[in-house]
Amino acid sequence: MKLALFFVAALLTAPAMAQDCKNAMSQSEMNICADQDYQKADKALNTAYSKLLTALDDAGFKAKLRATQRSWISYRDNECIFETADNEGGSIHPMVYAGCLTRITKERTKAIEALTACQKNAETCG
């Protein structure tokens, strides 16, 4: 049964993985591409976050970073729910929501990368 579910999931995600996002024409294709953009941004954020955790020596700072990140995730999700409320229920909503997630996630990634640079070289701190 689990194997069958795996194959069904693989078949459903295969078209998304093969999507030509430069030439997306339908709303469904644009939604898939927007989600792919978000997944890429989220992966970059996770990489930057891991680097910052590694750069921190103080366990107290690490705990504060983890708590802050959890709060930030809640903020991001709620902000995007609010920002996309006008599109809720429409076929464009997944694309607009993913676009919001991507934008805010990229902003957070830049902030975390700046903190990491600051940990490595205090002169880069502003």
MARPAZA-846215 format. One record per residue (C-alpha): residue number from 1; residue in three letters; x, y, z. Coordinates in Angstrom, 2 decimals, decimal comma. Example, Ala and Ser with C-alpha at 12.3 -4.5 7.8 and 13.67 -1.06 7.14 Angstrom:
% residues 2
   num   residuo        c1        c2        c3
     1       ALA     12,30     -4,50      7,80
     2       SER     13,67     -1,06      7,14
% end
This chain:
% residues 126
   num   residuo        c1        c2        c3
     1       MET      0,00      0,00      0,00
     2       LYS      2,77      2,46      0,95
     3       LEU      4,62      1,63     -2,25
     4       ALA      1,52      2,33     -4,31
     5       LEU      1,09      5,71     -2,61
     6       PHE      4,72      6,53     -3,35
     7       PHE      4,21      5,88     -7,07
     8       VAL      1,01      7,93     -7,16
     9       ALA      2,81     10,80     -5,45
    10       ALA      5,73     10,49     -7,86
    11       LEU      3,39     10,62    -10,85
    12       LEU      1,61     13,67     -9,51
    13       THR      4,82     15,58     -8,77
    14       ALA      6,67     14,61    -11,96
    15       PRO      4,88     17,21    -14,13
    16       ALA      5,67     19,89    -11,55
    17       MET      9,35     19,01    -11,65
    18       ALA      9,43     19,15    -15,46
    19       GLN      7,59     22,48    -15,63
    20       ASP      9,03     25,05    -18,06
    21       CYS      8,51     28,13    -15,92
    22       LYS      9,87     30,54    -18,51
    23       ASN      6,92     29,65    -20,73
    24       ALA      4,17     28,98    -18,19
    25       MET      0,85     29,75    -19,84
    26       SER     -1,94     28,42    -17,64
    27       GLN     -2,76     29,47    -14,12
    28       SER     -1,97     25,96    -12,96
    29       GLU      1,50     26,16    -14,51
    30       MET      2,10     29,59    -12,99
    31       ASN      1,01     28,28     -9,58
    32       ILE      3,47     25,39     -9,87
    33       CYS      6,28     27,72    -10,88
    34       ALA      5,55     30,12     -8,03
    35       ASP      5,70     27,21     -5,60
    36       GLN      9,01     26,09     -7,10
    37       ASP     10,37     29,62     -6,59
    38       TYR      9,25     29,52     -2,97
    39       GLN     10,82     26,09     -2,39
    40       LYS     14,11     27,40     -3,77
    41       ALA     13,96     30,48     -1,53
    42       ASP     13,09     28,33      1,49
    43       LYS     16,05     26,05      0,81
    44       ALA     18,37     29,09      0,62
    45       LEU     16,95     30,35      3,91
    46       ASN     17,51     27,01      5,60
    47       THR     21,11     26,98      4,36
    48       ALA     21,74     30,52      5,63
    49       TYR     20,07     29,73      8,96
    50       SER     22,23     26,62      9,43
    51       LYS     25,37     28,62      8,69
    52       LEU     24,41     31,22     11,27
    53       LEU     23,69     28,57     13,90
    54       THR     27,11     27,08     13,22
    55       ALA     28,77     30,50     13,50
    56       LEU     27,25     31,15     16,92
    57       ASP     29,29     29,92     19,87
    58       ASP     26,96     30,99     22,66
    59       ALA     24,19     28,49     23,48
    60       GLY     22,00     31,34     24,72
    61       PHE     22,27     33,16     21,39
    62       LYS     21,46     29,94     19,54
    63       ALA     18,33     29,45     21,65
    64       LYS     17,28     33,04     20,96
    65       LEU     17,87     32,58     17,24
    66       ARG     15,73     29,43     17,21
    67       ALA     12,91     31,20     19,07
    68       THR     13,17     34,19     16,76
    69       GLN     13,07     31,99     13,68
    70       ARG      9,97     30,18     14,90
    71       SER      8,29     33,54     15,53
    72       TRP      9,41     34,81     12,14
    73       ILE      7,88     31,77     10,38
    74       SER      4,57     32,48     12,11
    75       TYR      4,83     36,15     11,10
    76       ARG      5,63     35,26      7,48
    77       ASP      2,75     32,84      7,17
    78       ASN      0,25     35,21      8,77
    79       GLU      1,48     38,18      6,76
    80       CYS      1,00     36,27      3,52
    81       ILE     -2,45     35,09      4,57
    82       PHE     -3,36     38,74      5,18
    83       GLU     -1,72     40,07      2,01
    84       THR     -3,46     37,51     -0,22
    85       ALA     -6,89     37,55      1,43
    86       ASP     -8,43     39,31     -1,58
    87       ASN     -7,50     36,35     -3,79
    88       GLU     -8,59     33,61     -1,40
    89       GLY    -10,60     30,96     -3,17
    90       GLY     -9,49     32,08     -6,61
    91       SER     -7,27     30,13     -8,96
    92       ILE     -4,59     32,82     -8,69
    93       HIS     -4,36     32,56     -4,90
    94       PRO     -1,67     29,83     -4,78
    95       MET      0,58     31,88     -7,06
    96       VAL      0,09     35,12     -5,15
    97       TYR      0,54     33,38     -1,80
    98       ALA      3,72     31,62     -2,95
    99       GLY      5,00     34,93     -4,31
   100       CYS      4,48     36,54     -0,92
   101       LEU      6,23     33,66      0,84
   102       THR      9,13     33,92     -1,61
   103       ARG      9,54     37,67     -1,20
   104       ILE      9,49     37,64      2,60
   105       THR     11,70     34,54      2,75
   106       LYS     14,32     36,19      0,54
   107       GLU     14,28     39,25      2,80
   108       ARG     14,86     37,04      5,85
   109       THR     17,67     35,20      4,07
   110       LYS     19,47     38,49      3,42
   111       ALA     19,07     39,47      7,08
   112       ILE     20,43     36,14      8,29
   113       GLU     23,34     36,30      5,84
   114       ALA     24,18     39,76      7,20
   115       LEU     24,14     38,40     10,75
   116       THR     26,44     35,56      9,70
   117       ALA     28,86     38,01      8,10
   118       CYS     28,75     40,05     11,30
   119       GLN     29,66     36,97     13,35
   120       LYS     32,66     36,35     11,12
   121       ASN     33,83     39,95     10,96
   122       ALA     32,49     42,56     13,39
   123       GLU     33,55     45,34     11,00
   124       THR     30,81     44,28      8,58
   125       CYS     28,12     44,98     11,21
   126       GLY     26,11     48,11     10,72
% end
